[in-house]
Amino acid sequence: MDFIPYKPQRFTEDQMRQRISDMLEKMHDRRSVREFSSDPVPLDVVRKCIEVAGTAPSGAHKQPWTFCLVTDPVIRKEIRKAAEEEEFINYKGRMSDEWLEDLKQFNTNHVKPFIENAPGLIIVFKHSYEKSEEGKKSNYYVNESVGIAVGMLLTALHEVGLVALTHTPSPMNFLAKILERPENERAYLNIPFGYPSDDCMVPNIERKSIDKILKEY
Ligand code: IYR
């Protein structure tokens, strides 16, 4: 591996304060959305958001991810049907009473119209390992790596004024089947994206304050 010089821009402390206040204010506006407008979105922008996700750090720089951008209505219909079948079983017994009670306030259920209504889905796959001519090659810290990439993807979508949902219709094996992913890939998250519908509502949540989430030593 070659090593090259790295000298990223340095800001004054005041610029740093300004930039992070601006970013925090912007990020507080990010919300998970389940009600999408049918307005089309510029897919070139979404592809760039995926490129941003692809800049994430990963274990041994293996970049163990694939982002499937799904807009095809036939495929989405199939995904919705399979997702709703799994979610029906989840809501009707696979999820614990405590879990259902925790979710009650968010009014979710097994019906997932956003899979078909949102302008598109980004279905993220993690690579449990890689295949090569010599056989299986290991990846490391795959969940951490893909989780970081997804965080960056959500930040990028928010940066361009798009909204998204992190949807986990577990078990998610049906996604690899429908999208014909190779055997080393496992579905990680389904991320419908788009603009919110005109009458979109979101729960009135509060975020933990800094003194609740930060412990300094
Ligand atoms: N996957 C289900 C259930 C669900 C679970 C959690 I934890 C949530 O924060 C939201 C929903 C669904 O998508 O409805």
Residues whose N, C-alpha, C, O or C-beta is under 5 A from the ligand:
A	BS01	IYR	T108 N109 T168 P169
